[in-house]
Structures are given as C-alpha cells and as structure tokens.
Amino acid sequence: MRRSGARCRVMTTDAAALARLRWRTAEPADAIAVARAVDEWWERRLNHCVQPQLFEHFGDSTFIVEDEGELVAFLVGWLSQRYPDAGYVHFMGVRSDHRRLGLGRELYRRFAALARERGRTRIMAETGAFNTRSIAFHRSIGFTIEPGDEVVDGVAIHHDRIGIGGDYVVFSMDLRDAAL
Ligand SMILES: CC(C)(COP(=O)(O)OP(=O)(O)OC[C@H]1O[C@@H](n2cnc3c(N)ncnc32)[C@H](O)[C@@H]1OP(=O)(O)O)[C@@H](O)C(=O)NCCC(=O)NCCS
C-alpha cells in the first residue's frame, strides 16, 4: 500500500509539472536560450548546430516548451525542400530535470502532426553516434535507423566527412503506419 501511495504522489507531481508547461512555436530571439541549452544539456559541444536563421525561417515548425518562463525542452525542425514527402528534425532536447516525463515523445508527436497536416508522410532525424541515450529514445518512439557507412555495436553510422560534429546516425519514421 505504501508503495502504491508513493507511486501516486510521483504521478501527481509529474502531472502538475506537465500542466504548468507552456508550448509554443519559436521566435528568432529563442536562439539565445537554445544555444545556452545546447551548451548545457548535451555531453558534447554542438554549438555549430544553432544559427539564429533557423529560428527566423523555420520558427513555425520549431517548438519551444517553457516552465515558468525557462526553456525546458525544444525541437528545431522543418519541412524538407529536397524531399517533398519528408519533415526533418535538426535537433531537439529536454532539460535533465524534465526527462522521462514524455516531453521528448510529445515534441515528436506535435512535429509529426504538423508534418502530416502539411502533406508529409515521413520524418527524418539525426543524432551523434556517441549519443546512445538519444539512439535508444528515437528507437523507442518508433524511428528506424537508416543504412550507413559502417555498423558499429549493431548501429549503422555515417562518417563525419566535413569534420564538424563526429559520426552520426540517421533515423526515419513512416508517418502512414506510425503510432506517434
Ligand atoms: C533524448 C531525450 C530528448 C529524451 O527526452 P525525454 O523527454 O526524456 O524522453 P521521453 O520521456 O519522451 O522518453 C520516451 C521513451 O524513450 C526512451 N528513453 C528516453 N530516455 C532514455 C534513456 N536515457 N535511455 C533509454 N531509453 C530512453 C524510453 O523508452 C522512454 O519511454 P519510458 O520513459 O516510458 O521508458 C533527452 O534525454 C535529452 O534531451 N538528451 C540530451 C539531448 C539529446 O541527446 N537530444 C537528442 C539528439 S538531437
């Protein structure tokens, strides 16, 4: 009984935390908070991924989540120009104290809904080959890993050819049969 009471309290706290969150699309000024987050939330430096132009031009397909005015999660994505059937997620993250509450999945659910509304049938994303947590997360929410240059520890990786961010993994999800 005590155990189930404790579980109930945790769930209530999580529900209250989630209810407090503010979800919105991005403005150019959000680049500042996201740049800071990328510095703090990732295990490796990925600052080269953040450019203010992304928020200027793709703000309407980029999601910002705030808790009492502070950034706690985001997803930067857009509709592919080269592939008219695809949406692409450039990067996304959840602050460590807000992880495992379903925010990452919800960010992707919202991006998938937006992509579907705009006629896209698949979404793609990438993550650093070092980022085993992200690989587990993407697989768990329904992404499959695309073939790469080499398979390392059972994961197909693409080699970094221009020397900016290391080897990476490419994910895709068919929205026509996805649960997301
Ligand atoms: C990867 C990340 C976005 C996941 O966000 P999150 O909000 O914690 O994810 P969710 O709560 O939606 O998790 C959904 C499922 O993914 C899987 N998952 C999430 N984090 C995981 C982890 N650390 N290890 C293994 N599986 C994990 C689980 O199956 C989870 O479901 P469960 O909690 O019911 O078991 C978050 O850990 C993060 O921001 N990491 C740093 C930045 C980053 O790597 N971004 C992604 C690359 S661009």
The ligand as a Gaussian input file, in Angstrom:
#p B3LYP/6-31G(d) Opt

LIG

0 1
 C       16.966000      12.058000     -25.640000
 C       15.989000      12.994000     -24.898000
 C       15.498000      14.078000     -25.856000
 C       14.784000      12.163000     -24.399000
 O       13.815000      13.060000     -23.869000
 P       12.748000      12.591000     -22.749000
 O       11.744000      13.669000     -22.611000
 O       13.465000      12.166000     -21.528000
 O       12.111000      11.304000     -23.456000
 P       10.684000      10.663000     -23.128000
 O       10.358000      10.829000     -21.687000
 O        9.690000      11.136000     -24.116000
 O       11.026000       9.122000     -23.408000
 C       10.301000       8.315000     -24.323000
 C       10.930000       6.936000     -24.317000
 O       12.265000       6.989000     -24.865000
 C       13.095000       6.047000     -24.181000
 N       14.172000       6.766000     -23.479000
 C       14.206000       8.073000     -23.112000
 N       15.364000       8.362000     -22.471000
 C       16.064000       7.215000     -22.448000
 C       17.330000       6.864000     -21.897000
 N       18.095000       7.767000     -21.228000
 N       17.760000       5.594000     -22.026000
 C       16.993000       4.660000     -22.664000
 N       15.771000       4.934000     -23.194000
 C       15.319000       6.191000     -23.082000
 C       12.216000       5.323000     -23.177000
 O       11.697000       4.165000     -23.793000
 C       11.113000       6.342000     -22.926000
 O        9.913000       5.774000     -22.503000
 P        9.719000       5.434000     -20.913000
 O       10.172000       6.641000     -20.139000
 O        8.242000       5.173000     -20.815000
 O       10.567000       4.226000     -20.653000
 C       16.690000      13.640000     -23.652000
 O       17.350000      12.615000     -22.902000
 C       17.716000      14.727000     -23.995000
 O       17.358000      15.876000     -24.172000
 N       19.004000      14.372000     -24.094000
 C       20.070000      15.371000     -24.407000
 C       19.898000      15.986000     -25.787000
 C       19.809000      14.939000     -26.884000
 O       20.523000      13.938000     -26.889000
 N       18.901000      15.171000     -27.869000
 C       18.604000      14.229000     -28.949000
 C       19.555000      14.320000     -30.084000
 S       19.292000      15.727000     -31.127000

